[in-house]
Amino acid sequence: MLINSVVSHIKNQQHYLTERKKYLIFTFLFSPLICALLFI
């Protein structure tokens, strides 16, 4: 039971990290565009 909860916790952490990575890449790609729009 304990091992199962640990495994699910690790899976959740990995999912969270991949989501965060996607969000960071998205932000990194779109921040120059947003800045360009603000300064036009």
C-alpha positions in Angstrom: 0.0 0.0 0.0 2.8 2.4 1.0 4.8 1.6 -2.1 1.8 2.1 -4.3 1.2 5.6 -2.9 4.9 6.4 -3.4 4.8 5.3 -7.0 1.6 7.3 -7.7 3.3 10.4 -6.0 6.3 10.0 -8.3 4.1 9.7 -11.3 2.3 12.9 -10.3 5.6 14.7 -9.8 6.7 13.7 -13.3 3.4 14.8 -14.8 3.7 18.1 -13.0 7.3 18.6 -14.2 6.4 17.9 -17.8 3.4 20.3 -17.6 5.7 22.9 -16.1 8.3 22.4 -18.8 5.6 22.9 -21.5 4.5 26.0 -19.7 8.1 27.4 -19.5 8.7 26.6 -23.2 5.4 28.3 -24.1 6.2 31.4 -22.0 9.8 31.5 -23.4 8.5 31.3 -27.0 5.6 33.8 -26.6 7.1 36.4 -24.3 9.1 38.1 -27.2 5.9 38.2 -29.2 4.0 39.8 -26.3 6.8 42.3 -25.7 6.7 43.2 -29.4 3.0 43.7 -29.3 3.3 45.9 -26.3 6.0 48.1 -27.8 4.4 48.6 -31.2 
